[in-house]
Amino acid sequence: IKEPGTGTGTKADSRFDRALWIDLNEISDHPKGDLQDGLPTYRDLLGRIETPKKTVDILLQRIPRQDGVFIWKISNRTVAEIPHLYKYFGFRKFEEWLSKQIPDYTVLGWKLWQWVIFLVLFGLAYAGAFLLTLFVGLLLQKKDSVIRLQASRLVTGPLRILLWLLLIYPGIHYIGPSASVRAIMHAGTLVIIGLTWTTIAIGNFTFNVWAERLRKRGQESITILLRPVKKILNIFVIVMAVLLWLDNIGFNISTLLAGLGVGGLAIALASQDTLKNFIGSIIILLDKPYKIGQRIVVKGHDGIVEEIGLRSTRLRLLNGNQTTIPNEEMARLDIENIGRR
């Protein structure tokens, strides 16, 4: 927006991009503009800018050049709205002062002074996040344990990045970003990525804590069930994050959710045997008819249990051969446990 002035006026940069995101593909390439918009042929609607008081139409007007060729320019009707728009989208006093102190260059759509503010905010936000998480990380590392070390890595890794993003986001609004940048910020793209990474990291940390406790109790085999649950939860978190992001940028996710429901049903029908074996694994691990390292006899096979997987149990027979039996069968069969007295 150009700052309105009196008399000859005070010149300032045009900043329509702070309020209006223009998609060039949606602008008519017809010499007379969009003939279906209900406007006169000499006018075309470029977009609309919402303000707290009213909606301002940004109009183009077709006028003849000195050589008689018709060109499109911002209409007088829109120019008359500049004082109103400047109240909400014009530069603040500090921005105006800083823009006069720094050379007037534009890099990737931002003025040089905007990049200066951004880099300062970038550094301050990261320094704040770094110091806070460093202090917590050092406290967690005081006791030498695997769990505390993993917790320290969680704090100084994804939590640090998430905190940095949360600190820098409010400051970017003071730079006066373009409408396209504000759309990305409104969608929460970086924050959603940070939250997703942090949530998955917290889930993995929780899994490791639980697995360590089970190991100390001698129930390490139960962690076999936890691994697929962890993967499923991670996939669920990622899918929900993508859906949230799509919803934020304006996509209608209802159709997508319906498609996911149909796809989930098809996958469930196609994986019935896998589900049966998984349920069999749960029964075996909870009932504990045998453990890894014990000698059992089942279906005429006599051998040592080498592995209890999610799909099957693997035996090393006395003759040295190996056999694998689906867990769905193992949960139904009579098992003679020779290794248990």
N, C-alpha and C positions, 0 to 999 in steps of 0.2 A: 504494500500500500504506500502510495506517495503521501508524505506529510502535507496536509493542506496549509497554505500560507495566505497572507494578505498581500495585495499589490502584486509585485513581481513574484512573490512566493519563495519558499525555501525548498530546495530540491533534496529529495531523499530517494533511496532505492525503492523500486516497485517490489512489493512483497505479497502479491496475491497468493504465492505458494505457501504462505504461512496459514492460510485459511482454506484454500481450495486445492484439491487434488484433481488435476486434469488428466483424463485418459484420452490421449490423442486419437486412439482407435475409434472412439465414440463420436468424434467430431465429423460432421458431414464434409465430404470433399467436393460436393456439388457447388458450382460457382455461385448459386443463389442460396446456399446454405440448406438447412433441413426444411423441406417444404411441408412436412407433416407436423410441425410443432405448434401450429396455430398462430405463429407470429408473422408479421409482414415479411415479404421476401427480402427486404433490406436489413432485417434484424435476425440474429440467431442467438440462442441461449448457450452460453459457455458452461455455466454451472450456477449453483446457489451457495451462498455463504450464510450460515446460521449465526445470529447474534442474540444476546439475551432479550432484545426488544423486538426484533423482526427478522425476516428472511430477505436477504438482498439478492436480486437476480444480477448475475454478471453477464451483460449482453454485448454482443459484437454488432457493429453497424457497417453496412456495405456502402462505401462512399467512393466517388471518382477521384483518382489521382490527377496531378497537373497534366499528365499526358493523356488523360481520358480513360485509363485503365482502372477498373473497379477493384478496390482492396477492402479488407476487413480491419476495422479498428474498434477499440473499446468505445461503446456508445456514450453520448453525453449524459444519458439517464444514469448510467453506472458511475460515471465520473462525479456526478452530483452526490453520490452516496459515499464518496471517499472520506469526508470528515467523520461520518458515523462509523465507518469501518475502522478508521485509524484509532478510535477510542479503544477498540478491543484487540486489534492486531498490529498496531503500530509499535515501533521500538520504544522501550522504556527509556527514562532519562539516562540511566547508567549505560544502556546499550548505545544510545546516541553519542554519549561522551566517548565511550571506548572506540566506537567506529571511526571517530575523528582522529584518534591517536594512532591507529594502525592503518597501514596502506590498504587501499580498497581493492582487494583481490578476492576472487571466488574460486574455491577448490571443492569439487564434488558437491556443488549446490550450496555450500556454506561459505559465508564471508570469513575472511582471515581472523577477525576478532571473535567470531563464533567458535572457530577451532581453538583459539587461545583459551576461552572459557571452558570449552569441553575438556581440553587436556588438563587444565587445573582441577576441574571436578573429578576427572578420571583418576588423577593422582591422589587427591584428598580422600576420595571414597575408598580407593584400594588401600591407602595407608591406614584408614580407620578400621576397615575390615581385617587387615593383616594384623594389626596390633591386638585387637580384641580376640581373634582366634588364636594368635600366638600365645597369649597369656593363658587361655583355657587349655591349649594343647600342651603347654609346659606343665600345668598342674596335673594333667592326666598321665604324663610320662614320669611322674615322680616315683611311682611304684612300677617295678619291672614285671609286667605281665603282658601276655599276648593280647588280651581283651582291651586293656588300657591303651596299648600301642595302636590297635585298630581304631579305637575311639578317637585317639589323637589325630590319626590320619583322616578320619571322617570330618573332624572339626576344621583342620587346616586344609582340607581339600574342597569338597563340594559345598560345605557350609560357608566357607570363606568366600567362594565365588558368588553364592546366593546372596550373602550379606552385602557384598560389593555391589551387585546389581540393584538391590533394594535401596542402597544409599545413593547410587548415581542417578536412578530414574527420576526422582523429584527435581534434581538439579537441571536436567536436560530441558525441562519446561521453561527455564529462565533464559535459555539460549535463543528461544524463538524458532524452534525447528519448523521445517516445511510440513505441509499437510500430509505428505507421503510418509515422512519420518514419524509424525504423530500417529498416523494410522498403524504403523508397526508397533509403536509404544502402546497404543490402546489395545492392540491384539495381545500384548504381553509376551511377545515372541521369546525374548531372551530370558525373562523371568520364568516362563513356563518351562524352558529348557533347564534352567537352574533348579527349579522345583522338582522336575522329573528326575534329574541326576541325583539330587539330594534324597528324594524319597526312595529311590532304588538303593542308594548307598546305605541309608538307614535300615532298609529291609535286609540287605546283605549282612550288615553288622548284627542285627537281631538274630539272623540265622546262625551266624558264627558263635554268638553267645550261647544260644540254645544248644548247638551242636557240641560245644565245649562242656556244658553241664551234663549232657547225655553221655559224653565220653567218660567223664569222671564217675558216673553212676554205672558204667559198664553197659550202657544201652546205645552204643555207637551205631548199631545196625538201623536204628530208627531214623537216623539222619538220611538214609536212603530215600525215605518218604518225603523228607523235608526239601530235598533238592528240586524235584519237579514242582512242588508247591511254590518254591521260591521263584522258579522260572515263570510259572503261570502268573504269579502276582506281578512280576516285573513286566511281562507282556501286557497285563491289564493296565498297569500304571502308564505305560507308553501309549497304549490305545486311547485311554482317557485323556491324556495330555494332548494328543493329536486332535481329538474331537473338540476339546475345549478351545484349542487354537483356531480350528476351522470355524467354530461358532463365533469366536471373537472377530474374525475377519469378514463375517457376514454370510458364510455358507449355511445352507439349510441342511442340518445333520439328520433330520427325521428320516429321509430316504436312505441315508447311509446306515443309520441304526437298524432300519428294517432289513437292509441287505446283510448286515452283520448277523442279525437274528436267523435269517434263512441259511446263511453260510455256516453258522454255528450248529444248527440242526443237522445239516448235511454231514459235517465233520463228526458229530456225535454218533450218527447212524453208521458211518464208515469205520468207526473205531470202537465198536462194541467189544471185540475180542481183547483189545488193549485195555479197555476199562475193566473187563473181567479179571485180567491178570493183575491189574493194579489193585483191585479190591482183594484179590487173593494174597497179594504182598502185604496188605494191611493186616489181614487175618493172621498170616504167618508171623509177622513181627509183633503183633499184640499177644497172640496165643503162645508163641515161642515153642513149637514142637521140636525145634532143633536150632542150633546156632552154628555159625561159621567155625569150622575145625572139628565138629562132632561127626561121628560115624553113624550113618543111618542106612536102613534098608527100605526101599520103596519101589513098587512095580517090578520087583525082582532085581533091582539094582542095589548093589552093596558098595558104598563108597564114603568118602569124606566130603563134607560140605565145603566148597571153595568160595562160593559167592551167593548171596541172596540179593538178586536184582529186582527191578520194578516189574519185569516181565516174566522172569524165570529164575529157577535155582540151578546152580551148576555144581555137579558132583564129579569128584575124581575117584573112579572105580578102583577096586583093589588090583585089577589087572593093568592099571596104568592108563586106561582109556578115560575119556571125558564124556559125560552125558549132560544134557540140559533138559529140564522138565518145566513146562509152564506152571506158574504159580497158581493159576486157576485150578489146575489138576492137583497140585500139592496140597491145596487147602481142603480138597475133598477126599484125598486118599488116606488109607491107614499107613502110618509111618512108624517103623520100629527104630527107636533111638538107642543104638548100641553104646554110644559114647556117654550116655547119661545113666548114672547108677542111683 
